[in-house]
């Protein structure tokens, strides 16, 4: 596909994503009150447990309006995740055959729960993070948390966790598209595990190891699950190529492959 066609396709996908985010944002605007109550609940729980003043603070005349807009857009990203994930997948894999494009539904069915699962895990860790970080406030002091900074804090954690849980889907997508072989992912498994723990340490702003392990272990398991899918796909593809008298994707033909070809397709 020429560069101009790629740019035109990119512009079309971006416009479709923006349209989906707009629709989700409208829904978020309608549901602002219950969503904001959920966002504020960890702060209220800390204030009740410590019997001190810990509350969100709206500074400025237009701060409350800005807060509602940001919460609406934040909810729009979560609600429209099936739509924009599909648009990203459709843009990355435009050159696949019709049969291979049927995988899009399977990838979408896996990617959306993973993204929402990562967001849910971040939401699970949020109350613990708020509690630990506000414990540094002296007993006789008042902790008035800037509402917009608090929202940015929550959004950063939730979106970071959701995107991290999408990385295994990207691994499988690149493998199915023939861009990266499974052996490449396998060669870097130690770096992948190290990256998962570093990400967990950075993304979870709490000093306890339990929260870090609760994030790093699922991310590592998802990596190995995606690696297993890639290995099965490469093996099946290599056997199909050898059965047709063609070399494998790495340019070699192993003895067991030759024996399998002589015996006929499985």
C-alpha positions in Angstrom: 0.0 0.0 0.0 1.5 3.4 -1.0 2.4 5.9 1.7 -0.5 8.2 0.7 -3.0 5.4 1.1 -1.5 4.6 4.6 -1.9 8.2 5.6 -5.5 8.3 4.3 -6.3 5.1 6.2 -4.7 6.5 9.3 -6.8 9.7 9.1 -10.0 7.7 8.6 -9.2 5.4 11.6 -8.4 8.4 13.8 -11.6 10.1 12.9 -13.6 6.9 13.7 -11.8 6.6 17.0 -12.5 10.3 17.8 -16.2 9.7 17.0 -16.3 6.7 19.3 -14.7 8.7 22.1 -17.2 11.5 21.6 -20.1 9.1 21.9 -18.6 7.6 25.0 -17.9 11.0 26.4 -21.6 11.9 26.1 -22.5 8.8 28.1 -19.8 9.8 30.6 -21.4 13.2 30.9 -24.7 11.7 31.8 -23.2 9.3 34.3 -20.9 11.9 35.9 -22.5 12.0 39.4 -22.3 8.2 40.2 -18.8 7.9 38.5 -17.5 10.9 40.5 -18.9 9.3 43.7 -16.9 6.2 43.0 -13.8 8.2 42.3 -14.2 10.1 45.5 -15.0 7.1 47.7 -11.4 6.1 48.5 -10.7 9.6 49.8 -13.8 9.6 51.9 -12.9 6.2 53.3 -9.5 7.5 54.4 -11.1 10.5 56.0 -13.5 8.3 57.9 -10.8 5.9 59.1 -8.4 8.6 60.3 -11.1 10.9 61.7 -9.5 13.8 60.0 -10.1 16.2 57.1 -9.1 14.5 53.8 -11.2 15.8 50.9 -11.0 16.8 47.2 -10.6 20.5 46.6 -11.9 22.4 43.6 -9.8 25.5 43.0 -11.1 28.2 40.7 -14.5 29.0 39.3 -14.3 26.7 36.3 -12.6 23.7 38.0 -15.8 21.8 38.6 -16.7 22.1 34.9 -13.2 21.0 33.8 -13.5 18.1 36.2 -16.8 16.9 34.7 -15.4 17.2 31.2 -12.3 15.2 32.1 -14.3 12.5 33.9 -16.6 12.2 30.9 -13.7 11.8 28.5 -12.1 9.3 30.9 -15.2 7.2 31.0 -15.6 7.6 27.3 -12.2 5.9 26.8 -13.3 3.0 28.9 -16.7 2.6 27.4 -15.6 2.9 23.8 -12.6 0.6 24.3 -14.1 -2.2 22.0 -14.5 0.4 19.2 -11.0 2.0 19.3 -9.2 -1.2 19.9 -10.8 -2.6 16.8 -9.9 0.5 14.8 -6.3 0.1 15.9 -6.3 -3.6 15.0 -7.9 -2.8 11.6 -5.2 -0.3 10.8 -2.3 -2.4 11.9 -3.4 -5.5 9.8 -4.8 -4.2 6.5 -2.7 -6.6 4.4 -4.1 -9.8 5.8 -6.1 -12.2 3.7 -9.9 -12.5 4.1 -9.5 -15.6 6.2 -6.9 -14.0 8.4 -9.1 -10.9 8.9 -11.6 -13.2 10.6 -9.1 -13.3 13.4 -10.1 -9.7 14.2 -13.2 -10.8 16.1 -11.2 -13.2 18.2 -8.5 -10.6 18.9 -11.2 -8.1 19.8 -12.9 -10.6 22.1 -9.7 -11.1 23.9 -8.3 -7.5 23.9 -11.4 -5.8 25.4 -11.6 -8.1 28.5 -7.9 -7.8 29.0 -8.0 -4.0 28.8 -11.0 -3.8 31.2 -9.3 -6.4 33.4 -6.2 -4.2 33.7 -8.4 -1.2 34.5 -10.2 -3.2 37.1 -6.9 -4.3 38.7 -5.9 -0.7 38.9 -9.2 0.2 40.5 -8.6 -2.5 43.0 -5.2 -1.1 43.9 -6.4 2.5 44.0 -7.9 2.6 47.6 -4.7 1.1 49.0 -2.6 3.6 47.1 -4.7 6.5 48.4 -4.6 5.2 52.0 -0.8 4.7 52.0 0.0 8.0 50.4 -2.2 10.1 52.7 -0.8 8.5 55.8 2.2 10.8 55.6 -0.1 13.7 56.4 0.5 14.9 60.1 -2.4 14.3 62.5 -3.1 18.0 63.1 -3.0 18.9 59.4 -5.7 19.1 56.8 -5.2 17.3 53.5 -7.1 19.1 50.7 -6.3 17.2 47.5 -6.5 19.1 44.3 -9.4 17.4 42.4 -7.8 17.6 38.9 -4.5 16.3 40.1 -6.3 13.4 41.8 -8.2 12.6 38.6 -5.0 12.7 36.6 -3.5 10.3 39.1 -6.4 7.9 38.8 -6.5 8.1 35.0 -2.8 7.5 34.7 -2.9 4.4 36.8 -6.1 2.9 35.2 -5.0 3.5 31.6 -1.4 2.3 32.2 -2.7 -1.0 33.6 -5.2 -1.4 30.7 -2.6 -0.8 28.0 -0.1 -3.1 29.8 -2.7 -5.9 29.6 -3.0 -5.3 25.9 0.6 -6.0 25.1 0.1 -9.8 24.9 -2.5 -9.2 22.2 -0.1 -7.1 20.3 2.5 -9.8 20.5 0.1 -12.4 19.0 -1.0 -9.9 16.4 2.6 -9.2 15.2 3.2 -12.9 15.1 0.1 -13.7 13.1 1.0 -10.9 10.7 4.5 -12.5 10.2 6.4 -9.5 11.6 7.9 -11.2 14.7 8.6 -14.9 15.1 7.9 -16.7 18.4 11.6 -17.4 18.9 12.2 -13.7 19.1 9.7 -13.3 21.9 11.2 -16.4 23.6 14.7 -15.0 23.4 13.7 -11.9 25.4 11.5 -13.6 28.1 13.9 -12.6 30.9 13.7 -8.9 29.8 10.0 -9.2 29.5 9.6 -10.5 33.1 12.0 -7.8 34.4 10.1 -5.1 32.5 6.8 -6.4 34.0 8.2 -6.0 37.5 9.7 -2.6 36.8 6.4 -1.4 35.3 4.5 -2.7 38.4 7.0 -0.9 40.7 6.5 2.4 38.8 2.8 2.2 38.0 1.8 1.3 41.5 2.6 4.3 43.7 2.5 2.2 46.9 5.6 0.9 48.7 4.2 -2.5 49.6 5.3 -5.6 47.7 1.9 -7.2 47.6 0.4 -4.7 45.2 3.5 -4.8 43.0 3.3 -8.7 42.8 -0.5 -8.5 42.1 0.4 -6.5 39.0 3.6 -8.0 37.9 2.6 -11.7 38.1 -0.6 -11.4 35.9 1.4 -9.4 33.3 4.2 -12.0 33.2 1.6 -14.8 32.9 -0.1 -13.1 30.0 3.3 -12.7 28.3 3.9 -16.5 28.6 0.4 -17.3 27.4 0.9 -15.1 24.4 4.3 -16.8 23.8 2.6 -20.2 23.8 0.0 -19.0 21.2 2.8 -17.7 19.0 4.8 -21.0 19.3 1.8 -23.0 18.3 1.0 -20.7 15.4 4.6 -20.8 14.1 4.8 -24.6 14.4 1.5 -25.1 12.5 2.6 -22.7 9.8 6.0 -24.3 9.4 4.5 -27.8 9.1 2.1 -26.5 6.4 5.0 -24.9 4.4 7.1 -28.1 4.6 4.2 -30.2 3.6 4.0 -28.1 0.5 7.7 -28.6 -0.2 8.6 -25.1 0.9 11.2 -24.0 3.4 10.1 -22.9 6.8 9.8 -19.2 7.5 13.4 -19.2 8.9 14.6 -20.6 5.6 15.5 -24.1 7.0 14.0 -27.6 6.7 14.6 -29.8 9.7 14.8 -33.5 9.4 11.6 -34.1 11.3 9.9 -31.7 9.0 11.1 -33.7 6.0 9.9 -36.9 7.6 6.5 -35.3 8.3 6.3 -34.2 4.6 7.1 -37.7 3.5 4.4 -39.2 5.7 1.9 -36.7 4.5 0.0 -34.0 6.1 -1.3 -34.6 9.7 
